[in-house]
Amino acid sequence: MITADFHTHTSFSTDSKSSPERMIERAIALGLKTYCITDHMDYFFPEHNDKGFTEFVFDPDQYFETLTALRKKYRGKLDLRIGIELGLRDEPDVRDDNKKLCDALVNSYPFDFVIGSTHVIDHFDPYYRERWGGRSADDIVRIYFESVLYSVTHYDCFDTYGHLDYILRYVPEGVTIDMTKYEYLTDAILTELIKRGKCLEVNTSRFARGGALNPSTTLLARYRELGGTAITIGSDAHKPERVGGKFEVIPAILKDLGFKEYSVFRKRKESRRKL
């Protein structure tokens, strides 16, 4: 049984309009015991998009003031943890500055939990397919996993890596990606996470809407084969109705893959709960 959702967003994230209270109330209604809000902080986010986003940052002082007050308000009903999702980058002109900003942020505030994710590659968000130029889907997938490998090797500011094969969400309909082509990259990523004591996230956002888990069960099985046992579980909800998406069926899937526990964090310290 999963009693904790460790990847959710509120109106502090540029791409969510849901108040923290609405998200918390939904978590309580679902019977969750622990709930972590992990709003987006993506420095140097590219401005070219059709949603009018010019930045993916928020005021951490206001964030902690708001969530600390809500933690007190809901004490006894829900254990609220305060987290963040950091956008990690590998482009030579931003990666060093991005790393300094991420390190400074997590060292300056008492986060319970930090997700590291790759949302931008080669200075564009792959959601916007017009920015792919003449590159094939295979090229984009390769560039993405190369970026992730750089990030898991060079950043140490995160506790889990979010939605590892995120790029597959944006492959054009009808295009099939042969993931065996990228095993040299995904194996290197998984091995590095294990070596460095980092978790791998099981993200149910796409799965809850009829798609695949992120990462896929194939990648999760490979992670287990390589010796990985540390997984976090998150719905990636940006609105209340997405909280805890498909959590009722996830334990059986994960147990079939050889997992027995999942990880939760308080003050950046990991503990585990039975599935």
N, C-alpha and C positions, 0 to 999 in steps of 0.2 A: 504493500500500500504506500502510495506517495502522499506525504502530508506537507510537502514544502515546494513552493514554486520559486525558483531562483533565477528567473529572467523575465522581468516585466517592465513596462514603460508607462509613464504618466505625461501630463502636459509640460513637464520640465524637458521632455524630449521634443525636438522640433516636429517630429512626425506623429505626435499624439495630441489629442484634445481632451483626454480623460483626466479628471482630477485624481490626485492620490487617494482621496477619501472614497471615491466611487470604486476604484480598483480594490482597495482594502475591504470595503463592504462586500464586494463580490467574492473575495477570497474567504471571508468569514462564512458567507452563505454556502459556499462549497464544502465547508468543513476543513479547510486547510488550517494547519497549526502554526506554520512558519511561512512568512511571505517576504520576499526580498524585491525591492524596487531598484532597478538597474538602468537609470536613464542614460541616454546617449551623450557622450562627449567625444566628438570627432573634430579635432583641430584640423585646420587647412582644408575643410570640406570644399570641393569644387562648386562654384556658383552656377554652373550651367545645368539647369534642370527646369522642368515645366511646372513644378509645384511652388516656385518662388522661394525655395530655401536658399538662404545666403550663408547660413552657418548652422552647425550642429553642436552648439555649446550652451551652457546654462551657468547661472551664478551659484557656485557651490556653497557659499554662505547661506543664501536663501534656501537652498535645497536642504541643508542640514537643519536649519531652523524649522522649516516646515515639517520635515519627516521626524525630527526628534519630538516635536509637539504631538504628532500623530502616534508615535510609538507609545507615549505616555497615555494618550487618550484611549487607545485600544488595548492597553495592557490588561491581561486576563482573558481577552477575547482572541488575540492574535499576537504572535511574536514577530514584530516587524523588524526586518534587517535592512540596513541602508547600504546599497551597492552602487555600482556604476558599470557601464559598458564603454570601454575605450576603443576608439578606432586606431588600429596600428597600421603604420605605413612603411613602405620600403623604397619609395622614390628618392634618389640621391639628394635632391635639393630640399626635401622636407623631413627625411627620416630622423636626422640627428636632432633637429629642433622639436619634432614631434615626441621623440623619446624623452627629451629633457622636460617638456611640458607634462607628459604622462607621469613621469617619475615624481616631479614636483607636486603634482596634484595628490597622488596616492600617499605621499609622505607628509602632506600638510593637513589631511583630514582623516578622521577615524572611520574609514569605510569598513564594513563587515566583509565585503566580497567585491572582487573585481573580475569582470569578463574582458578578455581581449578578443577583438574581432577584426576581420578585414572586410571593409565596406567599399573601399576605393582602391582601384588599381590603375597605375599609369595616369594618375590625375583625373580619372573619371569614375563615376558610379556606374557599374555595369547594368544597373536597372534601365539606363537610357541607351537602348540598343543603337540609336543613331550615332552614338559616340564610339561605337566599335570600329568605325571606318571600314576599311577593306579587310579587316582581320576576320578569320574564320572563328567559329565557336571553339574549335580545338585550340587555336592560338590563345583565345581569351581564357579558357580553362587552364591552360598551361601557365599563363602569366599570373593568374590568380593563385594557383598553388605555389608558384615560385615566391610570390609575395608573402603567403602564409609561412612558408619555410623560413624566409628571412626573419619574419616577426617572432616566431617561436624560438629562434636561435639567438636573437639580439635583444629582445625585450624581456624584462623580468618583473614587470609591474602588475601582472595578472595572475589570477588563481585558476581560471579555466579558459579554454579556447572555445569561442562561441561558433555555433552552426558551421562546422568545418567545411562542408561542401556547399556552402551558401551560393556559390556561383551557378550551381545547377538549376537554381530557381529561375534563372534568366536566359537559359539556353532557348533559342527559338523553337516554337512548336514544330514537331516533325523531325527535328535534328536529334540524332542519337549520339551520345558521347560514350566512347569506349574507355571506361575508367582504367582498364589494365594498362593503357598508355602512360598513365600518371602514377603507377604504383611506386616508381622510384622516388617520386616526390611525396606521396601520401605516407609511404613507409618511413621516410626520413622525418616527416612531421610528427607522426605518432611516436616514433622512437625518441625524438627529442623531447616531447612532452613527458614521456615516461621517465627519461633520464633526469629531467629537471624537476620532477615531482609535481607537475602541473596536471590538472584535471582536463577531461574532455567533456564538453557539454552534449547532452542529448536534448535537442531542440524540437519541440512538438508543433511548432507553428504551421508548417506546411502539411504535416501529417494530419492535423486536426481539420484541415480543409480538403482532405481527400488525396493529398500527395504523399511523398515519402518523408521519412524521418531525416533530419539533418544532424549528424551525418547519417548516411545510409546504413542499413543493417550490415551490409558487406563491409563497410569501413569499421563499424563497431565490432564486428567479429574479428577483423584483422587486428584491431587495437587489443582485443582480449588475447589473441594468439601471441602477440608480441609481449604480453605480460601486463598490459594495462588493466587496472581495476578501478581507478578513480574517475567517476562520472558525476556530473551535476545534471540536474533536470530542470528545464525551464520552458514555459509556454511561449515566451517572446510576445506576450499579449500587449497590444497597444490600446485595447479597449476592454471594458469589463467582461463582455461575453466571451472573450478569448482566454481568460484566466484559467489555468489548469486544463488546457486543451488536451483531451484524450488521455488524461492521466490514469483513467480507470483501466486502460488496456496496456499501458506501457510496462508495468511490472512483468507480465507474462512474456512479453517480447524480449525484455532484457534478461530474464532468467533463462530463456531458451538459448541466449547467446553466451551464457556462462557468468553473468553478473549476479551478485547476491546483495549488494548494498549500493547506496548512492550517497554522495557527499553533500554536506551543508557547511556553511561557514559563519562564524561569529568572530569579529575583530581579526579577520584574515586567517583564523585558525580553523582547520578542517576537522570535522567529525563525521561519522557515517551512521546511516540508518538502514535498516533492512527494507528490502523491496517488498 
